[in-house]
Amino acid sequence: MAGSDGVVDVRSTLQRMRRRGGLPVAFGGLSSGSRQFRISELTGTTTNSLRDLAITPGNGLGGKVLTMSRPISVADYPTSRAISHEYDAAVGAEGLRSMLAVPVVVRGQVRGVLYGALRQPLLLGDRALSAAVEAARELERALE
């Protein structure tokens, strides 16, 4: 959603995503034109280990989302064989286990990624995924 100054408010979108999806942790960011992006907004975190983390295509959960342009979830991030593990130290410092990530796609280009997470290795249900997809769509509309 765009604020009164025209800046897209990623933080408020993440807070709504947490509420709607029952997610204790949400974070994400938008790209500044390159294919990589930095995690710029954190909500529900207990550390700053994820802040300003540069996510590159193909690496980790978010990098896989950048490459595939679709939502992806893992039930246990540290042990998942579905993703690479370049960001394990940052994710582990925050104590995150179950995670989902969804792309923010504007005019066919991935402009960012939103994440939701739990600190337990549980399957994330439809409520969490739907809330994350809805949040990404809100940002997409604000960026068009």
C-alpha positions as a Markdown table, in Angstrom:
| # | Residue | x | y | z |
|---|---|---|---|---|
| 1 | Met | 0.0 | 0.0 | 0.0 |
| 2 | Ala | 1.3 | 3.5 | -0.8 |
| 3 | Gly | 1.5 | 6.0 | 2.0 |
| 4 | Ser | 0.7 | 9.6 | 1.8 |
| 5 | Asp | 4.2 | 10.4 | 0.6 |
| 6 | Gly | 3.9 | 7.8 | -2.3 |
| 7 | Val | 6.3 | 5.3 | -0.7 |
| 8 | Val | 5.1 | 1.7 | -0.6 |
| 9 | Asp | 4.6 | 0.7 | 3.0 |
| 10 | Val | 6.0 | -2.8 | 3.1 |
| 11 | Arg | 6.0 | -2.9 | 6.9 |
| 12 | Ser | 2.3 | -2.3 | 7.3 |
| 13 | Thr | 1.6 | -4.9 | 4.6 |
| 14 | Leu | 3.7 | -7.4 | 6.6 |
| 15 | Gln | 1.9 | -6.6 | 9.8 |
| 16 | Arg | -1.4 | -7.3 | 8.1 |
| 17 | Met | -0.1 | -10.5 | 6.7 |
| 18 | Arg | 1.0 | -11.7 | 10.2 |
| 19 | Arg | -2.4 | -10.9 | 11.6 |
| 20 | Arg | -4.4 | -12.5 | 8.8 |
| 21 | Gly | -2.2 | -15.5 | 8.5 |
| 22 | Gly | -1.6 | -16.2 | 12.2 |
| 23 | Leu | 2.2 | -15.9 | 11.5 |
| 24 | Pro | 4.4 | -14.8 | 14.4 |
| 25 | Val | 7.2 | -13.6 | 12.1 |
| 26 | Ala | 7.0 | -11.8 | 8.7 |
| 27 | Phe | 9.8 | -10.0 | 6.8 |
| 28 | Gly | 10.6 | -9.0 | 3.2 |
| 29 | Gly | 11.8 | -6.3 | 0.9 |
| 30 | Leu | 11.6 | -4.9 | -2.6 |
| 31 | Ser | 14.4 | -4.8 | -5.2 |
| 32 | Ser | 15.9 | -1.5 | -6.3 |
| 33 | Gly | 16.1 | -2.5 | -9.9 |
| 34 | Ser | 18.6 | -5.4 | -9.8 |
| 35 | Arg | 17.5 | -9.0 | -9.7 |
| 36 | Gln | 18.7 | -9.3 | -6.1 |
| 37 | Phe | 16.9 | -7.6 | -3.2 |
| 38 | Arg | 17.6 | -6.9 | 0.4 |
| 39 | Ile | 15.4 | -7.8 | 3.3 |
| 40 | Ser | 14.5 | -4.3 | 4.6 |
| 41 | Glu | 11.5 | -4.9 | 6.8 |
| 42 | Leu | 11.1 | -7.2 | 9.8 |
| 43 | Thr | 8.1 | -7.7 | 12.1 |
| 44 | Gly | 7.9 | -10.2 | 14.9 |
| 45 | Thr | 11.6 | -10.9 | 14.9 |
| 46 | Thr | 13.7 | -11.0 | 18.0 |
| 47 | Thr | 17.1 | -10.3 | 16.3 |
| 48 | Asn | 18.3 | -8.2 | 13.4 |
| 49 | Ser | 20.0 | -11.2 | 11.8 |
| 50 | Leu | 17.9 | -11.0 | 8.7 |
| 51 | Arg | 18.0 | -7.2 | 8.3 |
| 52 | Asp | 19.7 | -6.0 | 5.0 |
| 53 | Leu | 20.4 | -9.6 | 4.0 |
| 54 | Ala | 21.0 | -9.6 | 0.2 |
| 55 | Ile | 19.0 | -12.3 | -1.4 |
| 56 | Thr | 20.2 | -13.5 | -4.8 |
| 57 | Pro | 18.3 | -15.6 | -7.4 |
| 58 | Gly | 18.5 | -19.3 | -6.7 |
| 59 | Asn | 19.9 | -19.1 | -3.2 |
| 60 | Gly | 17.7 | -20.1 | -0.2 |
| 61 | Leu | 14.0 | -20.0 | -0.1 |
| 62 | Gly | 13.7 | -16.4 | -1.3 |
| 63 | Gly | 16.2 | -16.8 | -4.1 |
| 64 | Lys | 14.2 | -19.8 | -5.3 |
| 65 | Val | 11.1 | -17.7 | -5.3 |
| 66 | Leu | 12.9 | -15.0 | -7.3 |
| 67 | Thr | 13.8 | -17.7 | -9.9 |
| 68 | Met | 10.5 | -19.5 | -10.0 |
| 69 | Ser | 8.1 | -16.5 | -9.5 |
| 70 | Arg | 5.8 | -18.5 | -7.4 |
| 71 | Pro | 5.0 | -19.1 | -3.7 |
| 72 | Ile | 7.1 | -21.8 | -2.0 |
| 73 | Ser | 7.1 | -23.1 | 1.6 |
| 74 | Val | 9.3 | -25.5 | 3.6 |
| 75 | Ala | 8.2 | -27.3 | 6.8 |
| 76 | Asp | 11.7 | -27.2 | 8.3 |
| 77 | Tyr | 14.1 | -24.7 | 6.8 |
| 78 | Pro | 17.3 | -26.0 | 8.3 |
| 79 | Thr | 16.8 | -29.6 | 7.0 |
| 80 | Ser | 14.9 | -28.9 | 3.8 |
| 81 | Arg | 16.4 | -30.5 | 0.7 |
| 82 | Ala | 14.2 | -28.3 | -1.5 |
| 83 | Ile | 16.4 | -25.2 | -1.1 |
| 84 | Ser | 20.0 | -24.3 | -0.9 |
| 85 | His | 21.4 | -23.2 | 2.5 |
| 86 | Glu | 23.4 | -20.0 | 2.1 |
| 87 | Tyr | 21.3 | -18.1 | 4.7 |
| 88 | Asp | 21.2 | -20.8 | 7.4 |
| 89 | Ala | 23.2 | -18.7 | 9.9 |
| 90 | Ala | 20.8 | -15.7 | 9.7 |
| 91 | Val | 17.7 | -17.9 | 9.7 |
| 92 | Gly | 19.1 | -20.0 | 12.6 |
| 93 | Ala | 20.0 | -16.9 | 14.7 |
| 94 | Glu | 16.3 | -15.9 | 14.5 |
| 95 | Gly | 15.2 | -19.4 | 15.4 |
| 96 | Leu | 13.0 | -19.9 | 12.3 |
| 97 | Arg | 11.9 | -23.3 | 11.2 |
| 98 | Ser | 8.8 | -23.4 | 9.0 |
| 99 | Met | 8.8 | -20.7 | 6.3 |
| 100 | Leu | 6.9 | -19.6 | 3.3 |
| 101 | Ala | 7.9 | -17.0 | 0.7 |
| 102 | Val | 5.8 | -15.3 | -2.0 |
| 103 | Pro | 6.9 | -13.1 | -4.9 |
| 104 | Val | 5.8 | -9.6 | -5.5 |
| 105 | Val | 5.4 | -9.5 | -9.3 |
| 106 | Val | 4.8 | -6.3 | -11.2 |
| 107 | Arg | 4.5 | -6.2 | -15.0 |
| 108 | Gly | 6.0 | -9.7 | -15.2 |
| 109 | Gln | 9.1 | -8.9 | -13.1 |
| 110 | Val | 9.7 | -10.1 | -9.5 |
| 111 | Arg | 10.1 | -6.9 | -7.5 |
| 112 | Gly | 10.5 | -8.4 | -4.1 |
| 113 | Val | 9.7 | -11.3 | -1.8 |
| 114 | Leu | 7.5 | -11.5 | 1.4 |
| 115 | Tyr | 8.2 | -14.2 | 4.0 |
| 116 | Gly | 6.2 | -15.6 | 6.8 |
| 117 | Ala | 7.7 | -18.0 | 9.4 |
| 118 | Leu | 7.1 | -20.1 | 12.5 |
| 119 | Arg | 9.7 | -21.1 | 15.1 |
| 120 | Gln | 8.5 | -24.7 | 15.0 |
| 121 | Pro | 8.8 | -27.2 | 12.2 |
| 122 | Leu | 5.1 | -27.4 | 11.2 |
| 123 | Leu | 3.3 | -27.4 | 7.9 |
| 124 | Leu | 2.0 | -23.9 | 7.1 |
| 125 | Gly | -1.6 | -24.1 | 6.2 |
| 126 | Asp | -3.9 | -22.4 | 3.6 |
| 127 | Arg | -4.6 | -19.5 | 6.0 |
| 128 | Ala | -1.0 | -18.5 | 6.2 |
| 129 | Leu | -0.4 | -19.0 | 2.4 |
| 130 | Ser | -3.5 | -17.1 | 1.5 |
| 131 | Ala | -2.6 | -14.2 | 3.7 |
| 132 | Ala | 0.9 | -14.0 | 2.2 |
| 133 | Val | -0.4 | -14.1 | -1.4 |
| 134 | Glu | -3.0 | -11.4 | -0.5 |
| 135 | Ala | -0.2 | -9.2 | 1.0 |
| 136 | Ala | 1.9 | -9.6 | -2.2 |
| 137 | Arg | -1.0 | -8.6 | -4.4 |
| 138 | Glu | -1.6 | -5.5 | -2.3 |
| 139 | Leu | 2.0 | -4.5 | -2.9 |
| 140 | Glu | 1.8 | -5.3 | -6.6 |
| 141 | Arg | -1.2 | -3.0 | -6.9 |
| 142 | Ala | 0.6 | -0.2 | -5.0 |
| 143 | Leu | 3.7 | -0.5 | -7.3 |
| 144 | Glu | 1.9 | -0.5 | -10.6 |
